[in-house]
Amino acid sequence: MLWQQGWIWAVAGLVLGVLEILIPGNILIGFAIGAMVVAILLWTGLGAGLTFALLLAVMAISALVAFIVLRRVIGIRAGQVKIVERDINDNK
């Protein structure tokens, strides 16, 4: 079937990666990494015979791990939170 082709998952990962660059926010990068993990599994033969649902589950788990790792590596830096003391709409 079509979802058993590694290049399909690789193209999906690349498209999600490009969309992450165009629409920043660290949302799509985890899904891009997950799709690339599935592509690598299929290319190495480890994912052969898996159903579409299992491939999606592998992608979801890989994306979750990628989100957690990226959050730790990139994450919120100390002192990044800005506290607003004066509202811009107050004319006092």
Distance bins in CASP14 RR format, pairs under 12 A and 6 or more apart:
PFRMAT RR
TARGET T0000
AUTHOR 0000-0000-0000
RMODE 2
METHOD distances of the structure
MODEL  1
1 8 0 0 0 0 1 0 0 0 0 0 0
1 42 0 0 0 0 0 1 0 0 0 0 0
1 48 0 0 0 0 0 1 0 0 0 0 0
1 49 0 0 0 0 1 0 0 0 0 0 0
1 50 0 0 0 0 0 1 0 0 0 0 0
1 51 0 0 0 0 1 0 0 0 0 0 0
1 52 1 0 0 1 0 0 0 0 0 0 0
1 55 0 0 0 0 0 1 0 0 0 0 0
2 8 1 0 0 1 0 0 0 0 0 0 0
2 9 0 0 0 0 0 1 0 0 0 0 0
2 11 0 0 0 0 0 1 0 0 0 0 0
2 12 0 0 0 0 0 1 0 0 0 0 0
2 42 0 0 0 0 0 1 0 0 0 0 0
2 52 0 0 0 0 1 0 0 0 0 0 0
2 55 0 0 0 0 0 1 0 0 0 0 0
3 9 1 0 0 1 0 0 0 0 0 0 0
3 12 0 0 0 0 0 1 0 0 0 0 0
3 35 0 0 0 0 0 1 0 0 0 0 0
3 38 0 0 0 0 1 0 0 0 0 0 0
3 39 0 0 0 0 0 1 0 0 0 0 0
3 42 0 0 0 0 1 0 0 0 0 0 0
3 47 0 0 0 0 0 1 0 0 0 0 0
3 48 0 0 0 0 0 1 0 0 0 0 0
3 49 0 0 0 0 0 1 0 0 0 0 0
3 50 0 0 0 0 1 0 0 0 0 0 0
3 51 0 0 0 0 1 0 0 0 0 0 0
3 52 1 0 1 0 0 0 0 0 0 0 0
3 53 0 0 0 0 1 0 0 0 0 0 0
3 54 0 0 0 0 0 1 0 0 0 0 0
3 55 1 0 0 1 0 0 0 0 0 0 0
3 56 0 0 0 0 1 0 0 0 0 0 0
3 58 0 0 0 0 0 1 0 0 0 0 0
3 59 0 0 0 0 0 1 0 0 0 0 0
4 38 0 0 0 0 0 1 0 0 0 0 0
4 39 0 0 0 0 0 1 0 0 0 0 0
4 41 0 0 0 0 0 1 0 0 0 0 0
4 42 1 0 0 1 0 0 0 0 0 0 0
4 43 0 0 0 0 0 1 0 0 0 0 0
4 45 0 0 0 0 0 1 0 0 0 0 0
4 47 0 0 0 0 1 0 0 0 0 0 0
4 48 1 0 0 1 0 0 0 0 0 0 0
4 49 1 0 0 1 0 0 0 0 0 0 0
4 50 1 0 0 1 0 0 0 0 0 0 0
4 51 0 0 0 0 1 0 0 0 0 0 0
4 52 0 0 0 0 1 0 0 0 0 0 0
4 54 0 0 0 0 0 1 0 0 0 0 0
4 55 0 0 0 0 1 0 0 0 0 0 0
5 11 0 0 0 0 1 0 0 0 0 0 0
5 12 0 0 0 0 0 1 0 0 0 0 0
5 38 0 0 0 0 0 1 0 0 0 0 0
5 39 0 0 0 0 1 0 0 0 0 0 0
5 42 1 0 0 1 0 0 0 0 0 0 0
5 43 0 0 0 0 1 0 0 0 0 0 0
5 47 0 0 0 0 0 1 0 0 0 0 0
5 48 0 0 0 0 0 1 0 0 0 0 0
5 52 0 0 0 0 0 1 0 0 0 0 0
5 55 0 0 0 0 0 1 0 0 0 0 0
6 12 0 0 0 0 1 0 0 0 0 0 0
6 13 0 0 0 0 0 1 0 0 0 0 0
6 35 0 0 0 0 1 0 0 0 0 0 0
6 36 0 0 0 0 1 0 0 0 0 0 0
6 37 0 0 0 0 0 1 0 0 0 0 0
6 38 1 0 0 1 0 0 0 0 0 0 0
6 39 1 0 1 0 0 0 0 0 0 0 0
6 40 0 0 0 0 1 0 0 0 0 0 0
6 41 0 0 0 0 1 0 0 0 0 0 0
6 42 1 1 0 0 0 0 0 0 0 0 0
6 43 1 0 1 0 0 0 0 0 0 0 0
6 44 0 0 0 0 0 1 0 0 0 0 0
6 45 0 0 0 0 1 0 0 0 0 0 0
6 46 0 0 0 0 0 1 0 0 0 0 0
6 47 0 0 0 0 1 0 0 0 0 0 0
6 48 0 0 0 0 0 1 0 0 0 0 0
6 50 0 0 0 0 0 1 0 0 0 0 0
6 55 0 0 0 0 1 0 0 0 0 0 0
6 59 0 0 0 0 0 1 0 0 0 0 0
7 13 0 0 0 0 0 1 0 0 0 0 0
7 14 0 0 0 0 0 1 0 0 0 0 0
7 35 0 0 0 0 0 1 0 0 0 0 0
7 36 0 0 0 0 0 1 0 0 0 0 0
7 38 0 0 0 0 0 1 0 0 0 0 0
7 39 1 0 0 1 0 0 0 0 0 0 0
7 40 0 0 0 0 0 1 0 0 0 0 0
7 42 0 0 0 0 1 0 0 0 0 0 0
7 43 0 0 0 0 1 0 0 0 0 0 0
8 14 0 0 0 0 0 1 0 0 0 0 0
8 15 0 0 0 0 0 1 0 0 0 0 0
8 35 0 0 0 0 1 0 0 0 0 0 0
8 36 0 0 0 0 0 1 0 0 0 0 0
8 38 0 0 0 0 1 0 0 0 0 0 0
8 39 1 0 0 1 0 0 0 0 0 0 0
8 42 0 0 0 0 1 0 0 0 0 0 0
8 43 0 0 0 0 0 1 0 0 0 0 0
8 52 0 0 0 0 0 1 0 0 0 0 0
8 55 0 0 0 0 0 1 0 0 0 0 0
8 59 0 0 0 0 0 1 0 0 0 0 0
9 15 0 0 0 0 0 1 0 0 0 0 0
9 16 0 0 0 0 0 1 0 0 0 0 0
9 31 0 0 0 0 0 1 0 0 0 0 0
9 32 0 0 0 0 0 1 0 0 0 0 0
9 33 0 0 0 0 0 1 0 0 0 0 0
9 34 0 0 0 0 1 0 0 0 0 0 0
9 35 1 0 1 0 0 0 0 0 0 0 0
9 36 1 0 0 1 0 0 0 0 0 0 0
9 37 0 0 0 0 1 0 0 0 0 0 0
9 38 1 0 1 0 0 0 0 0 0 0 0
9 39 1 1 0 0 0 0 0 0 0 0 0
9 40 0 0 0 0 1 0 0 0 0 0 0
9 41 0 0 0 0 1 0 0 0 0 0 0
9 42 1 0 0 1 0 0 0 0 0 0 0
9 43 0 0 0 0 1 0 0 0 0 0 0
9 47 0 0 0 0 0 1 0 0 0 0 0
9 50 0 0 0 0 0 1 0 0 0 0 0
9 52 0 0 0 0 0 1 0 0 0 0 0
9 55 1 0 0 1 0 0 0 0 0 0 0
9 56 0 0 0 0 0 1 0 0 0 0 0
9 58 0 0 0 0 1 0 0 0 0 0 0
9 59 1 0 0 1 0 0 0 0 0 0 0
9 62 0 0 0 0 0 1 0 0 0 0 0
10 16 0 0 0 0 0 1 0 0 0 0 0
10 17 0 0 0 0 0 1 0 0 0 0 0
10 32 0 0 0 0 0 1 0 0 0 0 0
10 33 0 0 0 0 0 1 0 0 0 0 0
10 34 0 0 0 0 0 1 0 0 0 0 0
10 35 1 0 0 1 0 0 0 0 0 0 0
10 36 1 0 0 1 0 0 0 0 0 0 0
10 37 0 0 0 0 0 1 0 0 0 0 0
10 38 0 0 0 0 1 0 0 0 0 0 0
10 39 1 0 1 0 0 0 0 0 0 0 0
10 40 0 0 0 0 1 0 0 0 0 0 0
10 41 0 0 0 0 0 1 0 0 0 0 0
10 42 0 0 0 0 1 0 0 0 0 0 0
10 43 0 0 0 0 1 0 0 0 0 0 0
11 17 0 0 0 0 0 1 0 0 0 0 0
11 18 0 0 0 0 0 1 0 0 0 0 0
11 32 0 0 0 0 0 1 0 0 0 0 0
11 35 0 0 0 0 1 0 0 0 0 0 0
11 36 0 0 0 0 0 1 0 0 0 0 0
11 38 0 0 0 0 0 1 0 0 0 0 0
11 39 0 0 0 0 1 0 0 0 0 0 0
12 18 0 0 0 0 0 1 0 0 0 0 0
12 19 0 0 0 0 0 1 0 0 0 0 0
12 28 0 0 0 0 0 1 0 0 0 0 0
12 31 0 0 0 0 1 0 0 0 0 0 0
12 32 0 0 0 0 1 0 0 0 0 0 0
12 33 0 0 0 0 0 1 0 0 0 0 0
12 34 0 0 0 0 1 0 0 0 0 0 0
12 35 1 0 1 0 0 0 0 0 0 0 0
12 36 0 0 0 0 1 0 0 0 0 0 0
12 37 0 0 0 0 0 1 0 0 0 0 0
12 38 0 0 0 0 1 0 0 0 0 0 0
12 39 0 0 0 0 1 0 0 0 0 0 0
12 42 0 0 0 0 0 1 0 0 0 0 0
12 55 0 0 0 0 0 1 0 0 0 0 0
12 56 0 0 0 0 0 1 0 0 0 0 0
12 59 0 0 0 0 1 0 0 0 0 0 0
12 63 0 0 0 0 0 1 0 0 0 0 0
13 19 0 0 0 0 1 0 0 0 0 0 0
13 20 0 0 0 0 1 0 0 0 0 0 0
13 28 0 0 0 0 1 0 0 0 0 0 0
13 29 0 0 0 0 1 0 0 0 0 0 0
13 30 0 0 0 0 1 0 0 0 0 0 0
13 31 1 0 0 1 0 0 0 0 0 0 0
13 32 1 0 1 0 0 0 0 0 0 0 0
13 33 0 0 0 0 1 0 0 0 0 0 0
13 34 1 0 0 1 0 0 0 0 0 0 0
13 35 1 1 0 0 0 0 0 0 0 0 0
13 36 1 0 1 0 0 0 0 0 0 0 0
13 37 0 0 0 0 1 0 0 0 0 0 0
13 38 0 0 0 0 1 0 0 0 0 0 0
13 39 1 0 0 1 0 0 0 0 0 0 0
13 40 0 0 0 0 0 1 0 0 0 0 0
13 59 0 0 0 0 1 0 0 0 0 0 0
13 62 0 0 0 0 0 1 0 0 0 0 0
13 63 0 0 0 0 0 1 0 0 0 0 0
13 66 0 0 0 0 0 1 0 0 0 0 0
14 20 0 0 0 0 0 1 0 0 0 0 0
14 21 0 0 0 0 0 1 0 0 0 0 0
14 28 0 0 0 0 0 1 0 0 0 0 0
14 29 0 0 0 0 0 1 0 0 0 0 0
14 31 0 0 0 0 0 1 0 0 0 0 0
14 32 1 0 0 1 0 0 0 0 0 0 0
14 33 0 0 0 0 0 1 0 0 0 0 0
14 35 0 0 0 0 1 0 0 0 0 0 0
14 36 0 0 0 0 1 0 0 0 0 0 0
14 39 0 0 0 0 1 0 0 0 0 0 0
15 21 0 0 0 0 0 1 0 0 0 0 0
15 22 0 0 0 0 0 1 0 0 0 0 0
15 23 0 0 0 0 0 1 0 0 0 0 0
15 28 0 0 0 0 1 0 0 0 0 0 0
15 31 0 0 0 0 0 1 0 0 0 0 0
15 32 0 0 0 0 1 0 0 0 0 0 0
15 35 0 0 0 0 1 0 0 0 0 0 0
15 36 0 0 0 0 0 1 0 0 0 0 0
16 22 0 0 0 0 0 1 0 0 0 0 0
16 23 0 0 0 0 0 1 0 0 0 0 0
16 27 0 0 0 0 1 0 0 0 0 0 0
16 28 1 0 1 0 0 0 0 0 0 0 0
16 29 1 0 0 1 0 0 0 0 0 0 0
16 30 1 0 0 1 0 0 0 0 0 0 0
16 31 1 0 1 0 0 0 0 0 0 0 0
16 32 1 1 0 0 0 0 0 0 0 0 0
16 33 0 0 0 0 1 0 0 0 0 0 0
16 34 0 0 0 0 1 0 0 0 0 0 0
16 35 1 0 0 1 0 0 0 0 0 0 0
16 36 0 0 0 0 1 0 0 0 0 0 0
16 38 0 0 0 0 0 1 0 0 0 0 0
16 39 0 0 0 0 0 1 0 0 0 0 0
16 59 0 0 0 0 0 1 0 0 0 0 0
16 63 0 0 0 0 1 0 0 0 0 0 0
16 66 0 0 0 0 0 1 0 0 0 0 0
17 23 0 0 0 0 1 0 0 0 0 0 0
17 24 0 0 0 0 0 1 0 0 0 0 0
17 25 0 0 0 0 0 1 0 0 0 0 0
17 26 0 0 0 0 0 1 0 0 0 0 0
17 27 0 0 0 0 0 1 0 0 0 0 0
17 28 1 0 0 1 0 0 0 0 0 0 0
17 29 1 0 0 1 0 0 0 0 0 0 0
17 30 0 0 0 0 1 0 0 0 0 0 0
17 31 0 0 0 0 1 0 0 0 0 0 0
17 32 1 0 1 0 0 0 0 0 0 0 0
17 33 0 0 0 0 1 0 0 0 0 0 0
17 34 0 0 0 0 0 1 0 0 0 0 0
17 35 0 0 0 0 1 0 0 0 0 0 0
17 36 0 0 0 0 1 0 0 0 0 0 0
17 66 0 0 0 0 0 1 0 0 0 0 0
18 24 0 0 0 0 0 1 0 0 0 0 0
18 28 0 0 0 0 1 0 0 0 0 0 0
18 29 0 0 0 0 0 1 0 0 0 0 0
18 32 0 0 0 0 1 0 0 0 0 0 0
19 25 0 0 0 0 0 1 0 0 0 0 0
19 27 0 0 0 0 1 0 0 0 0 0 0
19 28 1 0 1 0 0 0 0 0 0 0 0
19 29 0 0 0 0 1 0 0 0 0 0 0
19 30 0 0 0 0 0 1 0 0 0 0 0
19 31 0 0 0 0 1 0 0 0 0 0 0
19 32 0 0 0 0 1 0 0 0 0 0 0
19 35 0 0 0 0 0 1 0 0 0 0 0
20 26 1 0 0 1 0 0 0 0 0 0 0
20 27 1 0 0 1 0 0 0 0 0 0 0
20 28 1 0 1 0 0 0 0 0 0 0 0
20 29 1 0 1 0 0 0 0 0 0 0 0
20 30 0 0 0 0 1 0 0 0 0 0 0
20 31 0 0 0 0 1 0 0 0 0 0 0
20 32 1 0 0 1 0 0 0 0 0 0 0
20 33 0 0 0 0 0 1 0 0 0 0 0
20 35 0 0 0 0 0 1 0 0 0 0 0
20 66 0 0 0 0 0 1 0 0 0 0 0
20 70 0 0 0 0 0 1 0 0 0 0 0
21 28 0 0 0 0 1 0 0 0 0 0 0
21 29 0 0 0 0 1 0 0 0 0 0 0
21 32 0 0 0 0 0 1 0 0 0 0 0
22 28 0 0 0 0 1 0 0 0 0 0 0
23 29 0 0 0 0 0 1 0 0 0 0 0
24 74 0 0 0 0 0 1 0 0 0 0 0
25 67 0 0 0 0 0 1 0 0 0 0 0
25 70 0 0 0 0 0 1 0 0 0 0 0
25 74 0 0 0 0 0 1 0 0 0 0 0
25 75 0 0 0 0 0 1 0 0 0 0 0
26 32 0 0 0 0 0 1 0 0 0 0 0
26 33 0 0 0 0 0 1 0 0 0 0 0
26 63 0 0 0 0 0 1 0 0 0 0 0
26 66 0 0 0 0 0 1 0 0 0 0 0
26 67 0 0 0 0 1 0 0 0 0 0 0
26 69 0 0 0 0 0 1 0 0 0 0 0
26 70 1 0 0 1 0 0 0 0 0 0 0
26 71 0 0 0 0 1 0 0 0 0 0 0
26 73 0 0 0 0 0 1 0 0 0 0 0
26 74 1 0 0 1 0 0 0 0 0 0 0
26 75 0 0 0 0 1 0 0 0 0 0 0
26 76 0 0 0 0 0 1 0 0 0 0 0
27 63 0 0 0 0 0 1 0 0 0 0 0
27 66 0 0 0 0 0 1 0 0 0 0 0
27 67 0 0 0 0 1 0 0 0 0 0 0
27 70 0 0 0 0 0 1 0 0 0 0 0
27 71 0 0 0 0 0 1 0 0 0 0 0
28 34 0 0 0 0 0 1 0 0 0 0 0
28 35 0 0 0 0 0 1 0 0 0 0 0
28 63 0 0 0 0 1 0 0 0 0 0 0
28 66 0 0 0 0 0 1 0 0 0 0 0
28 67 0 0 0 0 0 1 0 0 0 0 0
28 70 0 0 0 0 0 1 0 0 0 0 0
29 35 0 0 0 0 0 1 0 0 0 0 0
29 36 0 0 0 0 0 1 0 0 0 0 0
29 62 0 0 0 0 0 1 0 0 0 0 0
29 63 0 0 0 0 1 0 0 0 0 0 0
29 66 1 0 0 1 0 0 0 0 0 0 0
29 67 0 0 0 0 1 0 0 0 0 0 0
29 69 0 0 0 0 0 1 0 0 0 0 0
29 70 1 0 0 1 0 0 0 0 0 0 0
29 71 0 0 0 0 0 1 0 0 0 0 0
29 73 0 0 0 0 0 1 0 0 0 0 0
29 74 0 0 0 0 1 0 0 0 0 0 0
30 36 0 0 0 0 1 0 0 0 0 0 0
30 37 0 0 0 0 1 0 0 0 0 0 0
30 59 0 0 0 0 1 0 0 0 0 0 0
30 60 0 0 0 0 0 1 0 0 0 0 0
30 61 0 0 0 0 0 1 0 0 0 0 0
30 62 1 0 0 1 0 0 0 0 0 0 0
30 63 1 0 1 0 0 0 0 0 0 0 0
30 64 0 0 0 0 1 0 0 0 0 0 0
30 65 0 0 0 0 1 0 0 0 0 0 0
30 66 1 0 1 0 0 0 0 0 0 0 0
30 67 1 0 1 0 0 0 0 0 0 0 0
30 68 0 0 0 0 1 0 0 0 0 0 0
30 69 0 0 0 0 1 0 0 0 0 0 0
30 70 1 0 0 1 0 0 0 0 0 0 0
30 71 0 0 0 0 0 1 0 0 0 0 0
30 74 0 0 0 0 0 1 0 0 0 0 0
31 37 0 0 0 0 0 1 0 0 0 0 0
31 38 0 0 0 0 0 1 0 0 0 0 0
31 56 0 0 0 0 0 1 0 0 0 0 0
31 59 1 0 0 1 0 0 0 0 0 0 0
31 60 0 0 0 0 1 0 0 0 0 0 0
31 61 0 0 0 0 0 1 0 0 0 0 0
31 62 0 0 0 0 1 0 0 0 0 0 0
31 63 1 0 1 0 0 0 0 0 0 0 0
31 64 0 0 0 0 0 1 0 0 0 0 0
31 66 0 0 0 0 1 0 0 0 0 0 0
31 67 0 0 0 0 1 0 0 0 0 0 0
31 70 0 0 0 0 0 1 0 0 0 0 0
32 38 0 0 0 0 0 1 0 0 0 0 0
32 39 0 0 0 0 0 1 0 0 0 0 0
32 59 0 0 0 0 0 1 0 0 0 0 0
32 62 0 0 0 0 0 1 0 0 0 0 0
32 63 0 0 0 0 1 0 0 0 0 0 0
32 66 0 0 0 0 1 0 0 0 0 0 0
32 67 0 0 0 0 0 1 0 0 0 0 0
32 70 0 0 0 0 0 1 0 0 0 0 0
33 39 0 0 0 0 0 1 0 0 0 0 0
33 40 0 0 0 0 0 1 0 0 0 0 0
33 58 0 0 0 0 0 1 0 0 0 0 0
33 59 0 0 0 0 1 0 0 0 0 0 0
33 60 0 0 0 0 0 1 0 0 0 0 0
33 61 0 0 0 0 0 1 0 0 0 0 0
33 62 1 0 0 1 0 0 0 0 0 0 0
33 63 1 0 0 1 0 0 0 0 0 0 0
33 64 0 0 0 0 0 1 0 0 0 0 0
33 65 0 0 0 0 1 0 0 0 0 0 0
33 66 1 0 1 0 0 0 0 0 0 0 0
33 67 0 0 0 0 1 0 0 0 0 0 0
33 68 0 0 0 0 0 1 0 0 0 0 0
33 69 0 0 0 0 1 0 0 0 0 0 0
33 70 0 0 0 0 1 0 0 0 0 0 0
34 40 0 0 0 0 1 0 0 0 0 0 0
34 41 0 0 0 0 1 0 0 0 0 0 0
34 55 0 0 0 0 0 1 0 0 0 0 0
34 56 0 0 0 0 0 1 0 0 0 0 0
34 57 0 0 0 0 0 1 0 0 0 0 0
34 58 1 0 0 1 0 0 0 0 0 0 0
34 59 1 0 1 0 0 0 0 0 0 0 0
34 60 0 0 0 0 1 0 0 0 0 0 0
34 61 0 0 0 0 1 0 0 0 0 0 0
34 62 1 1 0 0 0 0 0 0 0 0 0
34 63 1 0 1 0 0 0 0 0 0 0 0
34 64 0 0 0 0 1 0 0 0 0 0 0
34 65 0 0 0 0 1 0 0 0 0 0 0
34 66 1 0 0 1 0 0 0 0 0 0 0
34 67 0 0 0 0 1 0 0 0 0 0 0
34 69 0 0 0 0 0 1 0 0 0 0 0
34 70 0 0 0 0 0 1 0 0 0 0 0
35 41 0 0 0 0 0 1 0 0 0 0 0
35 42 0 0 0 0 0 1 0 0 0 0 0
35 55 0 0 0 0 1 0 0 0 0 0 0
35 56 0 0 0 0 0 1 0 0 0 0 0
35 58 0 0 0 0 1 0 0 0 0 0 0
35 59 1 0 1 0 0 0 0 0 0 0 0
35 60 0 0 0 0 0 1 0 0 0 0 0
35 62 0 0 0 0 1 0 0 0 0 0 0
35 63 0 0 0 0 1 0 0 0 0 0 0
35 66 0 0 0 0 0 1 0 0 0 0 0
36 42 0 0 0 0 0 1 0 0 0 0 0
36 43 0 0 0 0 0 1 0 0 0 0 0
36 58 0 0 0 0 0 1 0 0 0 0 0
36 59 0 0 0 0 1 0 0 0 0 0 0
36 62 0 0 0 0 1 0 0 0 0 0 0
36 63 0 0 0 0 0 1 0 0 0 0 0
36 66 0 0 0 0 1 0 0 0 0 0 0
37 43 0 0 0 0 0 1 0 0 0 0 0
37 44 0 0 0 0 0 1 0 0 0 0 0
37 46 0 0 0 0 0 1 0 0 0 0 0
37 47 0 0 0 0 0 1 0 0 0 0 0
37 55 0 0 0 0 0 1 0 0 0 0 0
37 57 0 0 0 0 0 1 0 0 0 0 0
37 58 1 0 0 1 0 0 0 0 0 0 0
37 59 1 0 0 1 0 0 0 0 0 0 0
37 60 0 0 0 0 0 1 0 0 0 0 0
37 61 0 0 0 0 1 0 0 0 0 0 0
37 62 1 0 1 0 0 0 0 0 0 0 0
37 63 0 0 0 0 1 0 0 0 0 0 0
37 64 0 0 0 0 0 1 0 0 0 0 0
37 65 0 0 0 0 1 0 0 0 0 0 0
37 66 0 0 0 0 1 0 0 0 0 0 0
38 44 0 0 0 0 0 1 0 0 0 0 0
38 45 0 0 0 0 0 1 0 0 0 0 0
38 46 0 0 0 0 0 1 0 0 0 0 0
38 47 1 0 0 1 0 0 0 0 0 0 0
38 48 0 0 0 0 0 1 0 0 0 0 0
38 50 0 0 0 0 1 0 0 0 0 0 0
38 52 0 0 0 0 0 1 0 0 0 0 0
38 54 0 0 0 0 1 0 0 0 0 0 0
38 55 1 0 1 0 0 0 0 0 0 0 0
38 56 0 0 0 0 1 0 0 0 0 0 0
38 57 0 0 0 0 1 0 0 0 0 0 0
38 58 1 0 1 0 0 0 0 0 0 0 0
38 59 1 0 1 0 0 0 0 0 0 0 0
38 60 0 0 0 0 0 1 0 0 0 0 0
38 61 0 0 0 0 0 1 0 0 0 0 0
38 62 1 0 0 1 0 0 0 0 0 0 0
38 63 0 0 0 0 1 0 0 0 0 0 0
39 45 0 0 0 0 0 1 0 0 0 0 0
39 46 0 0 0 0 0 1 0 0 0 0 0
39 47 0 0 0 0 0 1 0 0 0 0 0
39 55 0 0 0 0 0 1 0 0 0 0 0
39 58 0 0 0 0 0 1 0 0 0 0 0
39 59 0 0 0 0 1 0 0 0 0 0 0
39 62 0 0 0 0 0 1 0 0 0 0 0
40 46 0 0 0 0 1 0 0 0 0 0 0
40 47 0 0 0 0 1 0 0 0 0 0 0
40 58 0 0 0 0 0 1 0 0 0 0 0
40 59 0 0 0 0 0 1 0 0 0 0 0
40 62 0 0 0 0 1 0 0 0 0 0 0
41 47 1 0 1 0 0 0 0 0 0 0 0
41 48 0 0 0 0 1 0 0 0 0 0 0
41 49 0 0 0 0 0 1 0 0 0 0 0
41 50 0 0 0 0 1 0 0 0 0 0 0
41 54 0 0 0 0 0 1 0 0 0 0 0
41 55 0 0 0 0 1 0 0 0 0 0 0
41 57 0 0 0 0 0 1 0 0 0 0 0
41 58 1 0 0 1 0 0 0 0 0 0 0
41 59 0 0 0 0 1 0 0 0 0 0 0
41 61 0 0 0 0 0 1 0 0 0 0 0
41 62 0 0 0 0 1 0 0 0 0 0 0
42 48 1 0 0 1 0 0 0 0 0 0 0
42 49 0 0 0 0 1 0 0 0 0 0 0
42 50 0 0 0 0 1 0 0 0 0 0 0
42 52 0 0 0 0 0 1 0 0 0 0 0
42 54 0 0 0 0 0 1 0 0 0 0 0
42 55 1 0 0 1 0 0 0 0 0 0 0
42 58 0 0 0 0 1 0 0 0 0 0 0
42 59 0 0 0 0 0 1 0 0 0 0 0
46 54 0 0 0 0 0 1 0 0 0 0 0
46 55 0 0 0 0 0 1 0 0 0 0 0
46 58 0 0 0 0 1 0 0 0 0 0 0
47 54 0 0 0 0 1 0 0 0 0 0 0
47 55 1 0 0 1 0 0 0 0 0 0 0
47 57 0 0 0 0 0 1 0 0 0 0 0
47 58 1 0 0 1 0 0 0 0 0 0 0
47 59 0 0 0 0 0 1 0 0 0 0 0
48 54 0 0 0 0 0 1 0 0 0 0 0
48 55 0 0 0 0 0 1 0 0 0 0 0
49 55 0 0 0 0 1 0 0 0 0 0 0
50 56 0 0 0 0 1 0 0 0 0 0 0
50 57 0 0 0 0 1 0 0 0 0 0 0
50 58 1 0 0 1 0 0 0 0 0 0 0
50 59 0 0 0 0 0 1 0 0 0 0 0
51 57 0 0 0 0 1 0 0 0 0 0 0
51 58 0 0 0 0 0 1 0 0 0 0 0
52 58 0 0 0 0 0 1 0 0 0 0 0
52 59 0 0 0 0 0 1 0 0 0 0 0
53 59 0 0 0 0 0 1 0 0 0 0 0
53 60 0 0 0 0 0 1 0 0 0 0 0
54 60 0 0 0 0 0 1 0 0 0 0 0
54 61 0 0 0 0 0 1 0 0 0 0 0
55 61 0 0 0 0 0 1 0 0 0 0 0
55 62 0 0 0 0 0 1 0 0 0 0 0
56 62 0 0 0 0 0 1 0 0 0 0 0
56 63 0 0 0 0 0 1 0 0 0 0 0
57 63 0 0 0 0 0 1 0 0 0 0 0
57 64 0 0 0 0 0 1 0 0 0 0 0
58 64 0 0 0 0 0 1 0 0 0 0 0
58 65 0 0 0 0 0 1 0 0 0 0 0
59 65 0 0 0 0 0 1 0 0 0 0 0
59 66 0 0 0 0 0 1 0 0 0 0 0
60 66 0 0 0 0 0 1 0 0 0 0 0
60 67 0 0 0 0 0 1 0 0 0 0 0
61 67 0 0 0 0 0 1 0 0 0 0 0
61 68 0 0 0 0 0 1 0 0 0 0 0
62 68 0 0 0 0 0 1 0 0 0 0 0
62 69 0 0 0 0 0 1 0 0 0 0 0
63 69 0 0 0 0 0 1 0 0 0 0 0
63 70 0 0 0 0 0 1 0 0 0 0 0
64 70 0 0 0 0 0 1 0 0 0 0 0
64 71 0 0 0 0 0 1 0 0 0 0 0
65 71 0 0 0 0 0 1 0 0 0 0 0
65 72 0 0 0 0 0 1 0 0 0 0 0
66 72 0 0 0 0 0 1 0 0 0 0 0
66 73 0 0 0 0 0 1 0 0 0 0 0
66 74 0 0 0 0 0 1 0 0 0 0 0
67 73 0 0 0 0 0 1 0 0 0 0 0
67 74 0 0 0 0 0 1 0 0 0 0 0
67 75 0 0 0 0 0 1 0 0 0 0 0
68 74 0 0 0 0 0 1 0 0 0 0 0
68 75 0 0 0 0 0 1 0 0 0 0 0
69 75 0 0 0 0 0 1 0 0 0 0 0
70 76 0 0 0 0 0 1 0 0 0 0 0
71 77 0 0 0 0 0 1 0 0 0 0 0
74 80 0 0 0 0 0 1 0 0 0 0 0
76 82 0 0 0 0 0 1 0 0 0 0 0
84 90 0 0 0 0 0 1 0 0 0 0 0
86 92 0 0 0 0 1 0 0 0 0 0 0
END
